[in-house]
Amino acid sequence: MKKIVPDPPLTPPVSYFSIISDLAADDALAAASTLMDSLNQNLESYLSAEHIDAGDFRLENAQMLSQMICTLVVHARAKGEAHE
């Protein structure tokens, strides 16, 4: 049976975070580094837990932290390219 409606285009996930436009690239990368440490601690806590729930809040935290890190890195790259 043929599909009547085509599949939607594949797009990257939408980020719900925005960065202050005046934030310097170095400051954005420093903040991303701090968030990466938090993400690492969060995931270590999740993986070392004796009982893991499917709805564990640490997975949601990890997802939000990774989105914030990506947003900061994209911002830092854009600021870096603007200075070149």
Contacts in CASP RR format, 6 or more apart in sequence:
PFRMAT RR
TARGET T0000
AUTHOR 0000-0000-0000
METHOD contacts of the structure
MODEL  1
MKKIVPDPPLTPPVSYFSIISDLAADDALAAASTLMDSLNQNLESYLSAE
HIDAGDFRLENAQMLSQMICTLVVHARAKGEAHE
13 67 0 8 1.000
15 67 0 8 1.000
15 70 0 8 1.000
15 71 0 8 1.000
16 67 0 8 1.000
17 67 0 8 1.000
17 68 0 8 1.000
17 71 0 8 1.000
18 71 0 8 1.000
19 28 0 8 1.000
19 71 0 8 1.000
19 72 0 8 1.000
19 75 0 8 1.000
23 75 0 8 1.000
23 79 0 8 1.000
24 79 0 8 1.000
25 75 0 8 1.000
25 76 0 8 1.000
25 77 0 8 1.000
25 79 0 8 1.000
25 80 0 8 1.000
25 83 0 8 1.000
26 76 0 8 1.000
28 72 0 8 1.000
28 73 0 8 1.000
28 75 0 8 1.000
28 76 0 8 1.000
28 79 0 8 1.000
29 72 0 8 1.000
29 73 0 8 1.000
29 76 0 8 1.000
31 72 0 8 1.000
32 68 0 8 1.000
32 69 0 8 1.000
32 72 0 8 1.000
32 73 0 8 1.000
32 76 0 8 1.000
35 65 0 8 1.000
35 68 0 8 1.000
35 69 0 8 1.000
35 72 0 8 1.000
36 69 0 8 1.000
38 65 0 8 1.000
39 62 0 8 1.000
39 65 0 8 1.000
39 66 0 8 1.000
39 69 0 8 1.000
42 58 0 8 1.000
42 61 0 8 1.000
42 62 0 8 1.000
42 65 0 8 1.000
43 58 0 8 1.000
43 62 0 8 1.000
45 58 0 8 1.000
46 52 0 8 1.000
46 56 0 8 1.000
46 58 0 8 1.000
46 59 0 8 1.000
46 62 0 8 1.000
49 56 0 8 1.000
49 58 0 8 1.000
END
